[in-house]
Amino acid sequence: MSQDQFKRVATEYDRILQESQFQIDLAERTGIWSAEIEMQIGPVSLATVVEEAVVPLRERFPDVTLGVDVAGDLKARGDGRWVREIVFNMAENAVHAIVEKSGDRRVEIRGATEGAFVRIEVLDSGAGVHPADAERIFQPRITSKKGGRHLPLGTGMGLPIARRCAQM
């Protein structure tokens, strides 16, 4: 087998692996969406939860800068598992929005108190969501992702799950 043939086979193999993982992710996300969510409310250290949520993204996307600006003493009442799920889904969506672009690829997660509430923001260096898609992207199985060299199309479940968990 020539070097070019080997590269083509390796590229196709990688694409098949990505699509297989996409199908697994879709099944898992759909299961989370349809499951009855049990909440275990208690104090949540947001800095810890946010750092845990970004670990897999840092490993998978080393060329994207993932910054965390959450004070170590920032706490909220909630279920840490679901707060982590919210942060992961929001951050993963932000990473997917910028991973294919050239230049500055940065996601920043910030946490702050606002009166009796805590606000977590996920910001990225991308172009932003088209106004026509702003509400649609929170509907199940709707995605504005185009897919690409490093990404499958997307499951369309991350943002709806994040919203559902936040509302709970």
C-alpha positions as CSV (number, residue, x, y, z in Angstrom):
1,M,0.0,0.0,0.0
2,S,1.4,3.4,-0.9
3,Q,1.7,6.3,1.5
4,D,-1.2,8.2,-0.1
5,Q,-3.4,5.1,0.0
6,F,-2.6,4.6,3.6
7,K,-3.4,8.2,4.4
8,R,-6.8,7.9,2.7
9,V,-7.6,4.8,4.5
10,A,-6.5,6.3,7.9
11,T,-8.6,9.4,7.2
12,E,-11.7,7.4,6.3
13,Y,-11.1,5.2,9.4
14,D,-11.0,8.3,11.6
15,R,-14.2,9.6,10.0
16,I,-15.9,6.3,10.7
17,L,-14.8,6.5,14.4
18,Q,-16.1,10.0,14.7
19,E,-19.4,9.1,13.3
20,S,-19.7,6.1,15.5
21,Q,-18.9,8.3,18.6
22,F,-21.5,10.7,17.3
23,Q,-24.2,8.0,17.3
24,I,-23.2,6.9,20.8
25,D,-23.3,10.5,22.0
26,L,-26.7,11.0,20.4
27,A,-28.1,7.9,22.2
28,E,-26.7,9.0,25.5
29,R,-27.9,12.6,25.1
30,T,-31.3,11.4,24.1
31,G,-31.4,9.2,27.1
32,I,-30.5,12.1,29.4
33,W,-33.2,14.2,27.8
34,S,-35.9,11.6,28.2
35,A,-34.9,10.5,31.7
36,E,-36.6,11.6,34.9
37,I,-34.0,13.9,36.5
38,E,-33.4,13.2,40.2
39,M,-32.0,16.2,42.0
40,Q,-29.7,15.9,45.0
41,I,-29.7,19.5,46.2
42,G,-26.8,20.7,48.3
43,P,-23.9,23.2,48.3
44,V,-21.9,23.1,45.1
45,S,-18.4,24.5,44.7
46,L,-18.6,26.1,41.3
47,A,-14.9,26.4,40.7
48,T,-14.5,22.6,41.2
49,V,-17.5,21.7,39.0
50,V,-16.4,24.0,36.2
51,E,-12.8,22.7,36.3
52,E,-14.1,19.1,36.2
53,A,-16.4,19.9,33.3
54,V,-13.7,21.3,31.0
55,V,-11.1,18.5,31.6
56,P,-12.4,16.3,28.7
57,L,-12.6,19.4,26.4
58,R,-9.0,20.4,27.2
59,E,-7.9,16.9,26.4
60,R,-9.8,16.6,23.1
61,F,-9.2,20.2,21.9
62,P,-5.7,21.1,23.0
63,D,-5.5,24.0,20.4
64,V,-8.5,25.8,22.0
65,T,-7.8,28.0,25.0
66,L,-10.3,27.1,27.8
67,G,-10.1,29.7,30.5
68,V,-11.9,29.5,33.8
69,D,-12.6,32.6,35.9
70,V,-14.6,31.3,38.9
71,A,-13.6,32.2,42.4
72,G,-12.6,29.3,44.5
73,D,-15.1,30.2,47.2
74,L,-18.1,30.7,44.8
75,K,-20.8,28.3,45.9
76,A,-24.4,27.7,44.9
77,R,-27.2,25.4,46.0
78,G,-28.0,22.8,43.4
79,D,-27.0,19.4,42.2
80,G,-23.3,19.3,41.3
81,R,-23.8,16.5,38.7
82,W,-26.3,18.6,36.7
83,V,-24.4,21.9,37.1
84,R,-21.4,20.0,35.6
85,E,-23.6,18.7,32.8
86,I,-24.8,22.3,32.1
87,V,-21.3,23.7,32.1
88,F,-19.9,20.9,29.9
89,N,-22.7,21.2,27.3
90,M,-22.4,25.0,27.1
91,A,-18.6,24.8,26.9
92,E,-18.6,22.0,24.4
93,N,-21.0,24.0,22.2
94,A,-18.7,27.0,22.4
95,V,-15.7,24.9,21.5
96,H,-17.5,23.4,18.5
97,A,-18.4,26.9,17.3
98,I,-14.7,27.9,17.1
99,V,-12.6,24.8,16.6
100,E,-12.6,25.0,12.8
101,K,-11.8,28.8,12.7
102,S,-8.3,30.1,12.3
103,G,-6.7,32.6,14.7
104,D,-7.9,33.2,18.2
105,R,-9.8,30.1,19.5
106,R,-10.8,30.8,23.0
107,V,-13.6,29.9,25.4
108,E,-13.9,31.6,28.7
109,I,-16.1,30.4,31.6
110,R,-16.9,33.0,34.2
111,G,-18.8,32.8,37.4
112,A,-20.1,35.6,39.6
113,T,-22.8,36.4,42.2
114,E,-25.7,38.6,41.2
115,G,-27.6,39.3,44.4
116,A,-29.0,36.0,45.7
117,F,-28.1,34.2,42.4
118,V,-25.0,32.9,40.7
119,R,-24.4,33.6,37.1
120,I,-22.2,31.3,34.9
121,E,-21.2,32.7,31.5
122,V,-19.6,30.8,28.7
123,L,-18.1,33.1,26.1
124,D,-16.2,32.2,22.9
125,S,-14.3,34.0,20.2
126,G,-16.6,32.9,17.5
127,A,-19.1,34.9,15.4
128,G,-22.0,34.2,17.7
129,V,-25.4,32.6,17.0
130,H,-27.4,33.9,14.1
131,P,-30.5,35.7,15.5
132,A,-32.8,33.3,13.6
133,D,-31.2,30.4,15.4
134,A,-31.2,31.9,18.9
135,E,-34.3,30.1,20.2
136,R,-34.2,27.1,17.8
137,I,-30.8,25.8,19.2
138,F,-32.5,25.0,22.5
139,Q,-35.0,22.6,20.9
140,P,-34.1,18.9,20.9
141,R,-32.3,17.5,17.9
142,I,-31.9,20.9,16.3
143,T,-28.3,21.9,15.4
144,S,-26.7,24.8,13.6
145,K,-23.4,22.9,13.3
146,K,-22.2,22.2,9.8
147,G,-19.8,19.4,10.9
148,G,-16.3,19.5,9.4
149,R,-12.8,18.1,9.5
150,H,-12.7,17.7,13.3
151,L,-16.4,17.4,14.1
152,P,-19.5,15.4,13.2
153,L,-22.7,17.4,12.6
154,G,-23.7,17.5,16.3
155,T,-26.5,15.8,18.2
156,G,-28.7,18.8,18.8
157,M,-29.1,17.7,22.4
158,G,-26.5,19.5,24.5
159,L,-28.1,22.9,24.7
160,P,-31.7,21.6,25.3
161,I,-30.3,19.4,28.1
162,A,-28.4,22.4,29.6
163,R,-31.5,24.5,29.5
164,R,-33.7,21.7,31.0
165,C,-31.2,21.2,33.9
166,A,-30.9,24.9,34.5
167,Q,-34.6,25.3,34.7
168,M,-34.9,22.5,37.2
